[in-house]
């Protein structure tokens, strides 16, 4: 058991019969009444984000999740297959476990899969991935305004906003947390 004084970003707790990761928290001591902790929690199983307030000193059950680096191999009718490069053990994740990141994931990319015991709960992509632009509008003369962007469809199907100077077929680096263009990648 842990108390609200032990809260830290990234900590996983059991709350309302689900596992939640603490995204952010803030200790508040009002002039009148008892102290409390405001939190923003993200469900590890569903990805849903909720706000919750805990009384200061309240006890919660801390959960230890294990992260294993695995390589995404392929998708078929039964789901998404990943392999541990050390043991060559393969696991299968269903559509729900990868739904929020699948459009930024291409074959052979290394991901971190979250496990609670032997049960795989979900996955995290690396902070940056390099993807090719499959389709975007061509550049036009005069499209040089700084800060202007255009939509680009990536090889995985994701759509991100890119600067006007980026063309179809180029490789770009994408921030997977914000789903934003970072920079062009030199070949």
C-alpha positions, -999 to 999 in steps of 0.1 A, spaced: 0 0 0 11 35 -7 -2 69 5 -8 100 -15 26 113 -3 42 86 -24 25 97 -57 48 103 -86 42 106 -124 41 72 -140 32 54 -109 5 27 -114 -23 22 -89 -53 0 -85 -84 22 -83 -121 15 -90 -113 -22 -100 -90 -10 -128 -53 -2 -132 -44 35 -136 -12 53 -143 -7 87 -127 -2 113 -155 0 143 -132 -8 152 -96 -9 183 -74 -9 185 -36 -33 212 -24 -35 227 11 -65 251 12 -67 277 40 -97 260 54 -102 222 56 -79 193 50 -53 189 24 -60 168 -8 -43 156 -39 -57 163 -74 -47 137 -99 -51 130 -136 -52 92 -141 -50 72 -173 -64 37 -175 -37 12 -184 -63 -12 -199 -86 12 -218 -66 44 -222 -94 65 -207 -82 96 -188 -101 107 -156 -96 133 -130 -98 122 -93 -92 139 -59 -78 119 -30 -77 131 6 -42 137 19 -27 105 34 -53 82 18 -40 47 11 -40 32 -24 -27 -1 -38 4 4 -59 8 -20 -88 41 -30 -103 40 -32 -141 68 -48 -161 79 -33 -194 94 -57 -219 110 -45 -252 95 -65 -280 96 -63 -318 63 -59 -338 63 -86 -364 30 -86 -383 -8 -83 -381 -32 -111 -392 -68 -121 -386 -61 -131 -350 -43 -99 -339 -9 -83 -337 22 -105 -331 52 -93 -311 85 -111 -304 110 -108 -275 144 -106 -292 162 -123 -263 139 -154 -258 122 -154 -292 89 -158 -273 60 -144 -293 28 -129 -279 -4 -118 -296 -23 -86 -287 -58 -79 -298 -70 -47 -316 -81 -30 -283 -46 -32 -268 -30 -14 -298 -59 8 -311 -45 42 -300 -10 36 -316 -15 12 -344 -15 40 -371 21 50 -361 34 14 -359 52 -3 -388 66 -38 -389 99 -45 -372 97 -15 -348 107 -20 -312 80 -13 -286 76 -16 -249 48 -39 -238 33 -35 -203 27 -67 -184 9 -72 -151 21 -107 -141 20 -127 -173 -9 -107 -188 0 -81 -215 -20 -49 -210 -9 -26 -237 21 -11 -254 41 21 -257 58 32 -289 93 48 -288 91 86 -284 101 91 -320 94 70 -351 106 75 -386 80 71 -413 77 78 -450 51 103 -464 28 83 -487 6 112 -498 6 150 -494 -3 180 -515 25 192 -538 44 224 -530 32 255 -547 52 286 -554 47 311 -525 41 284 -499 69 297 -477 50 313 -448 66 302 -416 44 281 -393 21 271 -421 13 234 -423 -4 209 -446 -18 174 -439 3 144 -449 -7 107 -449 21 85 -437 30 49 -448 11 35 -418 -21 55 -425 -16 82 -398 -22 118 -408 0 145 -394 5 182 -401 38 189 -419 55 221 -431 49 231 -468 85 222 -478 81 185 -470 73 164 -501 58 130 -508 82 101 -504 104 118 -478 111 103 -445 101 123 -414 105 119 -377 72 119 -357 67 124 -320 44 96 -310 32 113 -278 18 144 -295 15 129 -330 34 158 -345 61 163 -371 96 168 -356 120 169 -386 130 155 -419 153 125 -418 183 125 -441 187 93 -461 
